[in-house]
């Protein structure tokens, strides 16, 4: 920016005007400090940005003119400048500088100059001379693939019409250079050329050529340490979490060089020494050696120092907890090797909000304003004596508790999950639990839930609590596909997970459906060539609105058709119809803790057979009734995000029981069994009698069924999560003479999507094998399955959560306990990916390799690869 004073020749008294101006503006006297250009032919131009403001003279502004290459109107530019006719101002002075700043900050102009054209008494006339910044006309990008061009434009915001400034060119170049260096292209170079567009258009425009030379991807060939004697090179390299040398068998950590990660890893090396008692260890020097265009080596010199041990540890300032209590929480004893990292974690572990440390001991009992600081008071003979100085402060109480960000979900749905109430003693554990409960609702982006502490008042002992949430789509279109039961199985459903049934008759509430009360409503259609299923379900998580008691109900109907082996199609004249209804209650318990849920359900199903003869039982025309009671106990304390849990566990054990009819119905089942065993089923009369016996045995189903499933989540690193799981199921009979029923059985193998019937059967996924291939045709009465899954997130944004996984699993199905062997299982391994989108639920694909042959299919070698496409289901 520059401020210029231009005095134009108006009459023969030019010399007198110059002398007068020189007397008022002593700029000409200081040629060593300012540049002065005198144009005696037509004008005198004075550069005056260095003039002291104190020497300025007051003038009244006359007319202001605008000149230069600009498409903006004169009035628009004058308005931008803040100058106006009739305004009194000093020249030179702050007003002129402010006008130039305003024009410059608009980011519309360049070469901004302000001139005095002439002066009449105390009236000064100004001219603003400037040029428009050029707009981007066309952009050409060289050096990247066509598919990446749009991404570069989006990242750099180089859209047509953007103003091209020096700052834009610099930031674009720096951004792209850093971007490619982060990807391992350490020698990347970016060049930008602009070419002026010359045409009749008044707007200044330029074409831009963006040349990107990423060069070769640079990897770390070796990491060499010098000066280390106590810790080996291998130990130090292992402490570097993100900086790794080339290793062909390593998959998750790549060997590219990223400077920011490298600097962080140098600190990790020092931390490694501190963990082993060498608190004075430091990095003496480090350097990057370029081997060639593709590889570098890192050379790091360390000074290990001497090893220290813990001495006396004294607590000062504690009144709420005794020294013994704090010592038990610290769990560090005199004489142990000094570990500064462990010490800090035991005092305040920043990596875990619910860590078992001294800070949380105070924070969970109201002492929000407490502080705990370890101070080294002595280090004689390498023995460090510590004082842990505690400032407890006053207990804090919640004053106001509020929610922001919920546009669809009603306030009462959120407030009933909040564990922090106005007037309640502050507890960090309750804040952490509230965040977890809000995330588990599924209505909000779990990664964006933020507890904000407002208006802390240590003197009064109060704090305002605000929970910030970001809503996501809670309604889903369910699309599910897979192969099972002899053909393709498709599912179409609508699931409204934040429904409001009380507004169902309010016309204004349909946007597009009544929402906000946290209820769930689902309509579902599932079909293949061999069956059709229709179902409706509804659940209210807080029945009555005062307690977390969930009420649920469902109604369903399915029609199955018998497979015709001659043509491979469904025989529509032979059908099996099932109609069912279920009512359930689930209550959150307080003992042993409030993560436990006790669930109960009563269900009834009616099975009608129409010429439906299979190997399950002898009668093909008849019916069966299934009245059962299910009780379950579960505990789920997984971390905030239900789609990608990183910690905690979930287990559930259920028992499904029928009434023991054989105790009181007066039927001689032992005699019926003996008679049945003596029948010749190849004889038509005997077969008819067998059908009558089966009809009597299965008129009312009698059974008990036990299921267990447990999952555990462990965060190995910041992103990597290990998920082991185990499952077990058993179907039994009260009366062995009556026998195990042909319904409610387990079908193991495949993607788990083959659960097309409502006869109580369960399809258990075991990847690497075809659907239901690991059970008999009639299903098993016992099964177990073990799985180990390693997950890594690609993105956890609300619009789409994506993570990759690898798995090892095994399982088997059995017909009785005589054959049961939990170690005789079919094994598999593979890779997969999951994508969760709020509108469609979970999508995924798995590639599994079965290590064992399927003897039932005549295989003698490993089964090999199977591909499983998953829509709407999570393992």
N, C-alpha and C positions, 0 to 999 in steps of 0.2 A: 504494500500500500504506500502511496506517496501523496503529499499535499503540496500543490503547486499554486503559486500566486502569479498570475499573468496580467501585466498592465499593458493594455493596448494603446497604441498612439491614437489620440483623439484630436489634438490641435497642435499649434505651434508652441504651446507652453509645456511640451513634453519634458524638457529639462527641469523646469520648476517642479513638476509633479514627481519626477524621480527624486529630486533633492528632498522634497517634503516627505516622500515615502521612506527614503533612507533614514531621515531623522527619526521618524516614528518606528521604523522596523530596522533595528541596527544589525540585521543579518549580514549586510554587505561588509560590515567591519570585521566579520569572523570567517573569512574565507578558508581558514585552516580546518574549520569544523563543519562547514556546509558547502554545498555545491551551488554556485550561482551562474546562471547563464543569462547574459544580457544580449538581447536581440534589438539592436538600435535601428534596424531597417523598418520593421513593422511592429515589434512588440518587445517587452521585457518580461522574461519568465524567471520567477524566483522559486527555488525549491525550499520549502519552509518547515519541513517536518521536525527539524531540530531546533526551531525557535523556542525560547522559553515562553511558557504560557503567561508568565508575569508581565511580559512586554507587549501583550496583545492590547489592541485598542477596541473600544466598543463601537459597533456599527449596527445600523438597522438594515436588515436584508431587503434588497429590492427584488427584482425579478430573478428567477433561477432558470437557466436554460440547460438543455441536455443535448449532448452530441456523442457521436461514436457509432459503432456497429452494434445496434441493438434492435430487437423486435418489440420491446416493451414501449408503452406510451410514455411521454414525458411526465405526465401527472403521476403514473404508477411509480416511476423511479424516484420522483421527488417525495412521494408518500413513503416509500421504502426508506429513504435517507433520514426522514424525521425533520428535515428543514422546511421552513415555511416563510412566505413573504410577510414582512412586518416584524419578524422576530428580532429581538436585540441580542447580539452575541459578540464575543471577543474574537478578533482575527489577528494572529492565530490564537486558538483556544480549544477547549475540550469539545465544543459543539461540532467543529469540523471533523475532528478525529472520530467522534461518535457516529457521525453520518457515514463516514467511510467504513467503520466497523459494521454498521447495520447492513449496508449494501453488500459487504463481503460475506457476512454471516448468512445472508439469504442463499448463498451458494448458487447464484444465478449469473454473476458477472466476474470479469477479470479486468486488469489494467484500469483500476478505478483512480481517477484524478479529479481534484476540485480546484478550479481557477477563480481568481477575482478578475472579472473582465474590465471593470472600471469602477471608480469611486466618485460620487457626487456629494461633497460635504461629508455628512455622517452616514450616507447610504451606500452600501456595497452591493455590487451585482456579481452573482456567481454563475459559473458554468461547471456542470458535472460531465466529465468525459469518461466513457467506459465502453466496454465490449461485452457482449453476451458470451457466457461459457458455451463451448460447442456441445451439441448433442450427439450421442452415439447413433450413427446411421446403420452401418452394417458391421457385423462381427464375424471374423473368420478365425477358427481355432485349429492350429496344426499340432500334431504330436500325440493326439489321443484318439482312441477308437470312436467311431460314429456313435455308438451306444452310450459313450461317456460325455458327449458334448453337452447334452441337455443338463447333466449333473453339474458340469463346470459352470454353465451359465446361471443355474439356480444358486450355486454356492457363492459365486462372485457378484451376483445381481447385475450382470452386464446386459441388461435388457435394452432394447431399442428405445431411444429417447432419453436415456439417463445422461446427466451432465458429466462431461469428461473433464476432470480436474487432475492436477498433479498428485493430489492426495489419493484419488481413486486409482490411478495407475500404480502408485507405490504400494497401497494396501492390497491391491489385487496381486501384484507380484509377490509380496511377502506372504500372503495367505496361501497361494498355490505352492510356493517353495516349501513352506512349513508342512503343508498337507502331504506332499509327496515324500518329504523326509520322514514323516511319521509312518509312512507305508514302507520305509526301507530304502527309498531312492535318495541316498545321502548326497549324490552329486547332481541332483536335479537343478535345472536352470530354466528361468522364465524370462522371455523378452517380449516387450509390447511396443508395437509401432502404430502411430496414428497418421492418417492421411486426410488432409482437408478436402472436403467435397466442394467443388466449384460449380455452382449452377445459379439459376435465377432466384432460388428460394432465399428469402431474407434471413432465415434462421441459420446460424453457423452450425455446420455438421461435420463430423469426421467419420471415416471408416477405420476400424481397428483390426489389427492382425495380432493374434495372441499365439506366440510360438512357445510350445512346451517341450522341453527336452528332459525327460525323466532320467535318462541314463540307465545304467544297470542297477538292479537291486543290490544293495550292499549288505553283506552279512558279516557276522562276527566270527572270524576264524579261530581266535584264541583269546583267552583272558589270562594274563600273566601277572602274578603277584610277586613282589619282592619285599624283603624285610619281615616276612611272617615266619615265625618258628613254632609258635604255640598252636595255631590253627593252620590246617593244610589248605592248599589251593582249592581242593575240592570242596571243603567246608565253606570257604569264603565265596566260591562261585555259587554254591547252593543258596547262600543267604541273599544273593541278588535275584529278586523275584521276577523281574521283567527283562533283564539283560542276560542273554544266554548265548553260548557259543554253539556253532553248528553241531547238531546231533541228528543223524538221519532217522533215528527211531523215535524221537520225541515228536508228538503231534500237537499238543495243546499250546506249548510255548515255542514261538518262533525265534530265530536268531537275528532278526533285523535290529539295527541300531537306531534307537530313539534317544536323543540327548536328554530330554526331560526325565525319561524313565531311568536313564543311566545315572543322572545326578541323584535321583531318589535312591537308587541301589547303592551308591557310594555311602549314603547315610546308613543303609541297611547293613553294610559291612562293619561300620563302626558300632552299630547296635549289637551285632553278633558278638563283638569283643566285649561289650558291656554286659551281655548276658553271661559271659564266662569270667567276670571279675576284672576285666581290663578296662577300667573306666577312663583312663587317660589315652586310650588308643585313638589314633587319628590317621587320616589320609595325608601323607606327605606330599605326594604329587600323583598326577594321572595324565596319561597322554593317549592319543589315538594315532596309530600307525597304519598308513594305507599300504596294504600289500599289493593290491592291484585295483582295477576298477570295480571288482565284485566283492572284495573282502577287506576287512580291517582287523587289526589286533589291538587289544586294550592292554596297556601296561599301567599297573597300579602299585605304587610304593606305600607301605604302611609302617607306622611306628607303633608297636604293640604296647609299650609301657610295661608296668608291673601289675601283678595280680593283687586284688584287694579282697578282704573279707568283711563281713558285717561285724560290728562291735555292739555296744550298748544302744538300744533303741528306746527312747523315752518319749512318752506322750505328754504334751503340755496343752492346757486349756480345755481339757475334756471334763465335763460335769455330768453329761447325760449317760455316758457309757464309761465303765471302769477300764483301767489299764489292761486287766485280764481279758475283758471282752474284746477290746480293740486288738490285743495281741493275737487272740484266736482268729480274728478276721484277717489280720495281716499275714499270719502263717509264715513268718521269717524269724529264724533263731540266730542268736549270737554264734559266731564261728563259721557260719555258712559262707560259701563263696559269694562275693558281692555281685548282685545282679540288678543293675539300675532299671532295666526294662521290666523285670518282674515286680520290683518295688513300685514302679509307677502304676502297673496294672492292679496291684493289690490296693492301691490308694484310690485310683480312678481309671478304670479300664474304658477308654474311649471307643473301643471297637465293639463293645456290647452294652446296649442301653440297660439291660437287666443283669449286669455282671455282679458277682458276689464280691464287692469291694467295700472299703470303709466309706467312701463318698455316698454310695447307694444306701448304706446302713443309715446314714443321717437323712438322706433325701427321701427315703421311704417312710420316715417317721416324722415328717413335717419340717425338717430343717433345710428348707430351700436355700437360705442365705448362708449356710455353713461353708467353710473353706478349710481344706486340709493341705498343708504344705510341708514336705520333708526338707529338712535343713541339715547339711553336714556340719557338725560342730568340731570334729576332730578326724584326722587321718594319719595319726602317728603309727609308724611301723606297718603301714599298709592296712591298718584296721580302721574302718570308718564308723565313727559314732554318729548316731542320728537323733535329731529331735523332730518329732512329727507334731507340728504346731497347728492346733485346731481352734478355729473361731466358729463357735456354734451358732451364734445369732439367735434371733427369736423364732419360735415356731411360726410357720406361715399357714394361712388359711385362704381357701379360694373365695374370692369376692364375687365376681361375675364370671359365668361360663357361657360361651356363645359358640355358634357355628356359622361359618360363611362358606358360600360356594354351592349350596344345595338349592338348585332351581326347581327340581322335580320332586325330590324326596321330602316328605313332610317333616317338620321339625321334631314331632314327637317320636318318629321312627328312629331318629338319631339320638335324641336325648335319653331314650330308654336304654341305649347301649353304653352311654357315657358313665364312667366310674368316678368322675370328679364332679362333686356337687357344691353349689355355693354354701359357704359356712363350714365345709368339710376340711379337715386337716390335710395339708398338702402331702401327696405321696407320688414319687416318681413312678413307682410300680403301677399305680392306677392310671397315670398318664400313658405309659407304654401299653398297658392292657387296653385302654380305650382306643388307641390307634390300631391295635390288632383287631378289636371287635368291629370297628368301622370298616377295616379292610376286608374282613371276612363276610360282610354283608353282600359284597359283590356289586354294589351300586356305585362305587367310587373307584377311581384309579388308586390302587393300593400304594403305588410308588409316589403319589403326590399328596398323601395325607400328611398334614403338618401341624403339630401342636405349637402354638405361639403364646409366649408368656408376655403379657402386657401389664403396664403400670405396676411393676414390682415396688413394694413399699417396705423396706427392711424395718423402718421405725414402727410402723403400725402392724407389721407381720401379715400383709395381705398381698394377693396376686390375682390378676384377671387372667382367665384362660380362654383362648380362642382356638378352635379347631378349624383349619382350612381344608376343604375337600374339593375335589374336582370330579363331577359326575361323568359316568360313562354310560354307554347304551346298556340298559338292563333287560331289554326284550331281545329275543333271539328267534331267528328262523332256523329251525333244526333240519339239517340235511345230513343224512347218514347213508353210507353205502358199504357193501361188503358182500362176500359170497358165503353161503351157508345153507344147509338144508336142501341142497340140490340145485341152487340157482342164486341169482343176484337178489339181494335184499335191499330195498330202498325205504327210507323213512322221510316223511315230511311232517314237520310239526311247528307249532307256534308256542313259544314259551315267554310268558310275561312275568318277569321276576321281581317287579316292583309294582304290583297291581293294587288297585283300590276298589274292592267290591262295593263299598258303601256309595260310591259315585257312579255305579253302573247305570242308574236311571237319570243321571244328570247330563243333559245334552252338551253343556259347555265343557264337561270334563274329558271329552273325547279328543285328545290331541296327540296321537290318534286314538289312544285308549285311556281309560281312567288309570292314573298312576299316582304313586307316592306313599302308599301305606305299607309297603314291604311284603305284601302277600304274593303268592306265586300261583299262576294259573297256566295250565298247559293243555293243549289239544294236540293229538298225535295220530298219525296214520302211518302204518307200516305194512308193506305188501311185497309179495313175490308171486311167482306162478302158482305156488302151493298154499298160500295163506293170505289172509287179510286181517289186520288188527286195528281197532279203533279204541282210543282211550281218552279220558278226561281226568284231570287231577287238579286239586286246589289245596293250598295250605295257608294257614294263618300262624305266623311265628309267635305272636303274643296274644293268645286267646284271653279275651276279657280286658286286654290292654295293661294289666298290672303286673303280671308275672311272665317270665320267658317259658311259657307252656305252648308248644306248637300243636295245633290241630291240623290234621290232613285227611283228605278223603279222595278216593279215586274210583272210577267206574270204567270197565273195559269189556270189550267183546272181540272175540277172534273166531275166524272160520278157517279151518284147515281142510285141504283136499288130499286124497290118497295119491301117492305116486304110481303111475302106470309104467311098469318096466318095459312094456312092448314099444311104446312110442316116446317114453321119457317125459311125458306131460302129466299134468294134474287131471285126475278123474273127478269131474265135478259132481258125479252122482254118489260119490263116497266122501262124506264130510264129517268133521269133528268140530263141534261148536263149543266154545267156552265163554261163559259170561261171569263176571266177577265184580265184587264191590268190597272196598276196604275202608275202615275208619281207624285213625291212629292218633295217639297223643305222645308227645315227647317233652320231658321236663328236665330243665337244667338243675343239677344237684348242687348242694353246698358242701357235702362230705363225700369223699376225702377232700376234694376241692371243686371249684365251680367250673372246671373244664369238663367234668363228667356229665353225661346226659343219659337219662333212663327213658327208653322208648317202649311203647306198647301199642299193639294193633290187633284188631279183630277183622278177619276177612272170610268171605264166603265165595266159593266158586262152584258153578254148575257145569258139569261136563256132559254133553249130549253127543252120542255116536249114532251115525246114520250109515249103515252098511260099511263101516270103517274097520276092516279086519286087518290087524297087524300082529306082530309077535309079542306085543306087550301083554295082552290077555286074550282070552278066547272069544269073548262076546264082541260082536261088531255093531249090534243094535242094543242100545241101553243108555244108562246114565250113571253118573257118580257125583257125589257131593263132597266138597272139601270145606269144612268149617274149622278154622284154626285160630290160635292165639299166638302172637309173636311178642317176645320180650327181648330187649337188647340193652346192653350197657356199653357205652362208648366214651372215649376221651380223645379230644382233639385240641392240642395246644400248638399247632403249627403256626409259623410266623405270619406276618401281615398279609402277604399276597397269596390268595388261595390257588392261583394259577401256577405260581412259581414259588412254593415254600422253600425257605432256606434253613429253617431250624425247626425243632420240635418234633412231635410224633402224633400219630393218629392210630387208634386201634378200636375195634368194635367186635363184640361177641354177642351172638344172637341165638335164641332157641325158639323154634317154631313148633308148636305142639297142637295136636288134635285131641278131641275128647277120647278117652279109652273105652270105646263102645263095647269092646269084647268083655268088659267086666260086668256089664249089666244087660246086654241085649238078648241073652238067653240062647245064642246060637252056638252050636257045638262045632267050633272051628277045627278042633282036632279030628273029629269024625269027617268033616268036609275035606280036610287035607288028605286023610287016608283014602277017602273015596276018589279024590282027584288023582292021587298017585297011582291008583289001580286002573284008571280009565285008559283006553286005547284011543288016542286022539286021531288016529287014521280012520276010525270007524265013525260014521256020520252021527249015529245015535249017541255014542260016547262023547263026541265033540259037542253036541248040543247040550248034554248034561254038564260038561265042563264049562260051557258058557253060562249056564245057570248058576253054577258054583261061583264063578268069577263075579257075576253080577251081585251075588249075595255078599261076597267078600269086599267088593269095592263100592257098594251102594253108599256107604259113608266111609271116607278114607280115614285110616287110623295110622298115625306115624309120629315120630319126633325127629327134628332136624337141628343140628348144631353147626354153626359157622363161626369162624374166627378169621379176622384180617388185621394185620398190624403193619404200619409203615413208619419209618424213621428218616429224618432229614438232618444231614450234617454238612455244614459249610466248610469245605476243605480249604478253600482260599476265598478271596472276596467274591468271586463269581461261581466257582466250581462247587456243585452240590452232589453229595452222595445220598442215594435213596435205597436202602435195603427194605425188603418187605417179605412177609410170610403169610400164607393162607392155608386154611384147613376147613374141610367140610365133611359131615357125616350124616347119613340118613338111616334111621333105625326103625324097628317095629316093637310095639309093646308086647305083642303076642306072636311068637315065632310060628305058630300054627296058621295064623292069618297071613303072615309073610310081609315082606317089604313091598310097599305100593309101587306101581309102575310110573307114578308121577313124581314131581319134586326132585328129579335126579340131576347129576352133575355131568356136563359135557365139556371136556377139556381140549384145548388146542386152537390155534389160529388167532384171529383178531378180536374174538369175544363179541362179535356182532351177530352171531347166529341165534340169538335169543328171540326167536320169532313167535314162540307159542306162549300161552299164558297158563300152562299146566304146572307152573311152579319150577320148571327146569331152570338151571343156571348155566350159562355159557361162560366158561373161564378162559381168558386169553392166555395163550402160551405161544409166543412168536417163534417162527422157524418151522412150523408144522401146519398142515391144512386145518381148516375149521373142524372141530369136534372129532379129530382123527385119533386122539389119545384116550378115547373112551369107547366102550362097546356101543353098538347101535342103539341099545336101550338106555344108555347112560350108566354112569357109575354111582355107587352109593357112598363112596369115600374118595376124597381127593386131597392132595396137598401140592403146594406150589411155593417156590422160593425164587426171589428175584433180587438182583443187584443192578441199580441203574445209576449212571453218572451223567449229570446234566450240566450244560453250559449255556448261559443266555446270550443270544445275539442282540436282541433288543427287548426291553420291557416297557415300551411306551404304551399309552392307553389305546392308541389306534390299532396296534398289533403287537402282541407279545410272542416272540419267537425264541425257541431254544432248541439246541441240538442235544442228542443223547446217545449213549452207548449202553448196552445191557448184556447181562448174563442171567439166564434163568433156567429153571428146571421144574418139572412136576410130573405127576402121574395120577391116574384114576384107577380105583379098585372096586371089586364087587363085594368083598367081605374082608373082615379083619384077618382071616387066615392068609390072605394074599398080601396084606398090607406091609409095605416096606418103605419107609420114608426116604431111604437112600437109593432105591431102585427107581430112578426117574429118567425122563427124557430131557436132554440138555440142549440149550441153544444159546446163541450169541448174535449180536448184530448192532446196527446203527439206525438212527431215526431222527426225525425232526418234528416239532410241534409248532403250530401257528394258532394263536387264539385271537379271534376278532370278535368284538362284542356282538355284532349282528348275526354271526353264524356259529359261534361257539368254537370248539377245538377241532382243528384239522391236523392231519398228520400222515406220515408215511414211514414204514419200518421195513428194513431189509434184515431178515433173520436167517441164520444158518442152523439147521438142525443137525446135531452131531450123532444122533442115534437113528437106526433104521426103524421103519414102521413094519413090524413083523406081520401085522394083520393085512398089509397090502403087499406082502411078499418081498419086501426089501431086505437086503442083506448088508448093505453099506449105509453110510451116513445119508440121511434124507436130503441134505443140501439146502439150497436157498429157497426162501419163500418171501414174497412181497405182500405186505399188509397195508392197505390204504384205509385210513381211519378218518371218519367225519363224525364229530359230535361225541367222542368218547375219549376218556383219559385212562391210561393204565395206572 
